[in-house]
Structure formats: C-alpha cells, structure tokens
Amino acid sequence: EVGAKPLAFLLNVADTTEDGTSEEFAAVKEVESTLSFPVYHIVGNHDIKTDASRGLFTEAFRQSPWGSHDVGAIHLIRLDNADRKVGFSADQLDWLATDLAAHPDSINLLAYHRPFDYPLANVLGDDETGTSRASNAKLVELLGQHNITQIFSGHLHTYAAYTFHDIPA
C-alpha cells in the first residue's frame, strides 16, 4: 500500500533504470504489477543508455516516450527531453501545441525529465546543448500561450520546489 487513500495514478519522472536494459525494465514491471493503479513513465537519460531509440522503454511500459492521459479532471502530459543533444523534438512540440489547445480549461500537469532554468542552475550547472536550449525556448513559448497547472521533472535525483515562468515546478 502506497498510502491511506487509493491513488489514481503514479508519475515516475524517470531514470527508472541504471542503463535501460530489458532486464532492468522487466524488474520494474514486476514491481509495478502489484499496484492497483496505472504508472505513467517519463523517459530519462539513464533509460536510453542501452537503446537510444526508446524501443525497450516503449515495449516495457506500453507507452510512447511522450503523450498525454486524462485521469479524471487531470490532463497529464508526458514529454521526452532525455537526450541532452536533442531536447524536445520538433514533432513533439508541434504535438504539444495541439494537445494544449484542445485542453484549455483542464488541470494540465506537464512532466519531463531534465529540468532547465531551475534555481542554482548557474551554480550546479546544466547539461544543455545549443539544440536543447533552442527546444527549451520553444517549450517556454508554448507555456506562455497555454494553461499549465504544474510542472514535474527529475534528473537531479532530489526534491526542489520552485517556480518556472510563473508555474509551480
């Protein structure tokens, strides 16, 4: 039991595995098979070490690396920026614009693995590239045009609450 109240879903913000092998994904699925609610996974940089195509991830979790799910009043949006050389793909950002436009009044929760523009990034550093920085800028532009209730990310392997472009993160 994960808590006193039943959960509608669990969001895993990635690095579910060390190297993204089929054996590691199978072990995760075995643990998850005991849960009575769905688990939505974000793909992380560790999860694509073995298979950058994300085929093993997609096969294991039976979900694409990015997409959305409606859970009651919540519209959960999963994005893939696991590869620091790419960031968010152009196809993914085009899809996101359409998805957000279709859900203007929803409780839109946005989740992706590698945070950017977070507090102390100038001290801790980041692992962005020119390409990923450009995709981040396009995402920020979309955020300014649509209703996002909260952002969730991982990668830092710690918890830090902050505000990202006026959105709780």
N, C-alpha and C positions, 0 to 999 in steps of 0.2 A: 504494500500500500504506500503510495507516494504522499498521501496527506489525508486529512479528515474528510474532505469533500471530494467527490468524484471529479476528475479532470475531463475537460472537453477535448484537449489535445496537449501534446508536449512539443515544444520547439527546441530543436538541437541546433545550435549555431556553429557547428562544425568542428573539424579536427576530431571527428568521431573515432578515427583510427590513427595509427602512427605513420603507416606507409600506404594505406589504401589498397591492401591486398584482398583477394576474395575471401581468404580465411578470416581476416580481421572483420570484414563486413558480415560474414556469417556469424561470428561470435556476437556482434552487436544485435543482429536479427534474432538470435536465440534468446538473449536477454529481453528484447522488446516483445517477443511472442507471449510473454506472461502478462503484458499490460492490457487493460481493458479499454484503452483509448488510442487514437492514432498518434504517431510520432511523425512530425514533419522535419526533414533534414535540410540544412544548408550545407553545401559542399565547401570544404575548406582546402587549404594548400596541402595539408598532410593527406587528405583523402584522394588527391590526384597524383601523388608521387609515383605510384606504380602504373597508373593509367590516366594520362592527361586528357584522353578523350571523354572521360567520365562514364565510360561504358560499365565498369564494375560498380560504380556508385548507383547508376540508373537501374542496373539489374538487381542489385541488392535491395534497394528501397522502393523499387517500382514507382519511381517518380523522376521526372526530368530534373536537371540541376536548377532550373528556375521555373516558376509558375505561381499560381495562386489557388487558394482554397477558401471557401466560405464555411465558417463554423458558427452557426447562429448568426448573431449580428456582426461578427468579426469577419473582415476580409483580410486574410493572411497572405502576404506577398513574399515569395522567396526569390532572392536574386543570387547570381553567381559572379563573384569577383575574386575567386580563389587564386587565379593566376595573376600575379603582380605585373606580368608583362602585357596583359590584356586589359584587366579591369573588367568593366561591364561591356559586353559585346554590343555592337550597334543594333543587331536584331533584337537583343534582349531589351534595350532601352526603347526601341520602337514599340515592342510588345507592351512594355510597362506604361507608356503614354496612353495606349489604347485601353489597357486594363484599368488604369486610374480614372480615365474619363468615363468609364462605364460604372464606376463606384464612387460618385462624388459625395454621397452622404453616409458612406459606410464608416465603420471603425476600421480604418486601414492601418494594419500593422505591417511594417516593412522590415525584412530581415536579410542580411548579407554577412559574409564572413569578415572581411578585412575592413575595419573602421578607418576613416580618414578625417582629418581636421578635428581630432579629439584633443582635449586638454593635455598638455605636456608633450604633444607630438614633437614639438621643437626640441624638447629635452631628450625624450626617449627615442626619437627618430621614427621614420616610417620606411616602408619598403616599396614606395610608389615609383613608377617609371613615367616617362613622358606620356606614353599611351594610356596608362591607367589614370594619370592625372586628368587627361582630356575627357575620359569617360566619366570620371568623378564629377567634373564640371557640368557635363550633360545631365547627370543624375540630379545635381543640386538645382539646375534649371527646372527640371520636372517637378522637384519637390516644391518649388515656389509657385507652381501652377495648380497644384492639387492638394487635397486634404490628406495629410498623413498624421495619424494619431500618435504613433510611437515607432522608434527605430530600435532594432536589436542587432548586435553584431558580436563577434567572438574574437578570435585570433590572438588577443593579448593574454589569454588564459587567466584573466582576473575580472573582477567586477568593478565598473566605474560608471556612475550615472552622470550624465552631462546633457547639455542642450546643444543640438546640432541644427543650425539655421532655424531657431525657434521651435524645434521639435524635440521632445524628450527622447533621449537615447540612453 
